Amino acid sequence: MNTGKVVLVTILAGSLSIGAALFGQHWLGDSALSGRSLGRGASNRIDSLPDFRLPDLNGREIASSSFGGKVVIINYWASWCPPCVREMPMLIRTQEAFDPGQLQVVGIAIDRQDDVERFIEGHPINYPILIGDVEAVELSRRLGNRLQGLPFTVIFDHHGRRAFSQVGEITQATLDTQIQALLPKTQPTKTAANGG
């Protein structure tokens, strides 16, 4: 087989695999999860800040209702995920730049707690880190993370309405644009893009 045929067969096989995965998730995934209760039917997409409780690193349960009235940036991440780690300084700067009464970054770690604790020892973080579980992963899917990739960022306005979601690494420009749309009259206390 020549190189062109190998590339064509590889692309075709990859496309078929992705198509089969999406088809299977749509037809099998939703019906298999329909018995779970996360506030709405499992096949329904969530368009508002869901009611959840997850433990922080001290084992204390944090309720999503404690973030009410703020712009909330939820970032699903893991210590073993390079794009997740690259985003963190930007999220730290964003949390520093805005009044915590107006904007709250929340990290949901899809990772083992001891791995998260070791990571944070070397990388201090200024926003809450919650430990995700199977239900949290399913919640991310219902928030728009259909393939359950990491990192995954979802932003809610101060009324709790989902305003934005993105699978994959988010850029400072995208984050700034989303925040400016939700807090147009609020200036950051520091410039998030340059860290001060």
C-alpha positions in Angstrom: 0.0 0.0 0.0 1.3 3.4 -0.8 1.5 6.2 1.8 -1.6 8.0 0.3 -3.8 4.9 0.7 -2.5 4.4 4.3 -3.4 8.0 5.2 -6.8 7.7 3.6 -7.6 4.4 5.3 -6.5 5.9 8.7 -8.7 9.0 8.3 -11.6 6.8 7.2 -11.2 4.5 10.2 -10.8 7.4 12.6 -14.0 9.0 11.2 -15.9 5.8 11.5 -14.7 5.4 15.1 -15.7 8.9 16.1 -19.1 8.5 14.4 -19.7 5.2 16.1 -18.8 6.7 19.5 -21.2 9.6 19.1 -23.9 7.3 17.8 -23.4 5.0 20.7 -23.4 7.7 23.2 -26.5 9.3 21.8 -28.5 6.0 21.5 -27.1 4.0 24.3 -25.7 6.5 26.8 -28.8 8.5 27.4 -31.1 5.5 27.8 -28.6 3.8 30.1 -28.4 6.8 32.4 -32.1 7.7 32.4 -32.6 6.2 35.8 -30.2 8.6 37.4 -31.4 11.7 39.2 -29.5 14.9 38.8 -32.4 17.3 39.0 -33.7 16.6 35.4 -33.9 13.7 33.0 -30.4 12.5 32.0 -31.0 13.3 28.4 -31.8 16.9 29.1 -29.1 19.5 28.8 -28.7 21.7 31.9 -28.8 25.4 31.2 -28.6 26.7 34.7 -26.3 26.3 37.6 -27.2 22.9 38.9 -27.7 22.1 42.5 -24.8 19.9 43.6 -22.7 19.2 46.7 -19.1 18.1 46.4 -16.4 17.7 49.0 -13.4 20.1 49.2 -9.9 18.9 50.1 -10.8 19.0 53.8 -13.9 16.8 53.2 -16.3 19.6 53.8 -19.3 19.5 51.4 -19.6 22.7 49.4 -23.0 23.4 47.8 -23.4 25.1 44.5 -26.0 27.3 46.1 -23.2 29.1 48.0 -22.1 30.7 44.7 -25.5 32.2 44.0 -25.7 35.8 42.8 -22.2 35.7 41.3 -20.7 34.9 37.9 -19.4 31.4 38.4 -16.7 29.8 36.3 -16.6 26.0 36.9 -13.4 24.4 35.5 -13.2 20.6 35.4 -9.6 19.5 35.5 -7.1 16.8 36.6 -3.5 17.0 37.8 -2.4 14.6 35.0 -3.9 16.8 32.3 -1.3 19.3 30.8 -3.9 21.7 29.2 -5.7 21.8 32.6 -2.4 22.7 34.4 -1.6 25.4 31.7 -5.0 27.1 32.4 -4.6 27.3 36.1 -2.4 30.5 36.3 -5.0 32.3 34.2 -7.8 31.1 36.4 -5.8 32.2 39.5 -5.2 35.7 38.0 -8.9 35.9 37.1 -10.0 35.1 40.6 -7.5 37.7 41.9 -8.7 40.4 39.5 -12.3 40.4 40.5 -14.2 41.0 43.7 -15.1 37.5 45.0 -18.6 38.8 45.7 -19.1 39.2 41.9 -17.1 36.4 40.4 -16.1 32.9 41.7 -13.9 30.4 40.0 -14.5 26.8 41.1 -12.3 23.8 40.2 -13.8 20.4 40.1 -10.9 17.8 40.1 -11.6 14.6 38.2 -8.7 12.9 40.0 -7.8 11.1 43.2 -7.8 13.3 46.2 -4.2 12.5 47.2 -3.0 13.4 43.7 -4.8 16.7 43.9 -3.4 17.4 47.4 0.2 16.7 46.2 -0.4 18.9 43.1 -1.7 21.8 45.1 1.2 21.7 47.5 3.5 22.8 44.6 0.8 25.0 42.9 -1.1 27.1 45.4 -4.6 27.9 44.1 -6.8 30.8 45.3 -10.2 29.3 44.5 -12.1 26.3 45.8 -11.1 22.9 44.6 -13.8 20.3 44.8 -13.3 16.5 44.3 -15.5 15.2 41.5 -17.0 11.8 41.3 -19.0 9.8 38.8 -22.0 12.0 39.2 -19.9 15.1 38.7 -18.6 13.6 35.4 -22.2 13.0 34.3 -23.1 16.5 35.3 -20.3 17.8 33.1 -21.8 15.9 30.2 -25.2 17.4 30.8 -23.6 20.9 30.9 -22.2 20.4 27.4 -19.2 18.2 27.8 -20.6 15.4 25.6 -17.3 13.5 25.2 -16.3 14.1 28.8 -13.0 15.7 27.9 -10.7 17.7 30.1 -10.3 20.6 30.7 -14.0 21.7 30.5 -15.0 25.2 31.5 -18.6 26.3 32.0 -19.6 29.9 32.9 -22.9 30.9 34.6 -24.2 34.5 34.9 -25.2 36.0 38.2 -28.7 34.6 37.7 -27.3 31.1 37.4 -28.0 30.9 33.7 -25.4 29.0 31.6 -23.7 31.6 29.4 -20.7 29.7 27.9 -19.1 26.3 27.9 -15.9 24.9 26.2 -14.2 21.6 26.1 -10.4 22.0 25.9 -8.0 24.7 26.9 -9.6 28.2 27.2 -7.6 31.3 26.2 -7.3 34.5 28.2 -9.0 36.4 25.3 -12.0 34.0 25.3 -12.3 34.2 29.1 -12.1 38.0 29.2 -14.7 38.3 26.4 -17.1 36.1 28.4 -16.6 37.9 31.7 -16.9 41.3 30.0 -20.3 40.2 28.6 -21.5 39.2 32.0 -19.9 42.0 34.1 -19.8 44.9 31.6 -19.8 47.7 34.1 -17.4 46.0 36.5 -13.7 46.6 36.0 -11.3 44.1 37.4 -9.5 45.2 40.6 -6.3 44.0 38.7 -5.7 43.2 35.1 -6.3 39.5 34.7 -4.3 39.2 31.5 -1.0 40.4 32.9 -1.4 39.3 36.5 -1.4 42.8 38.1 
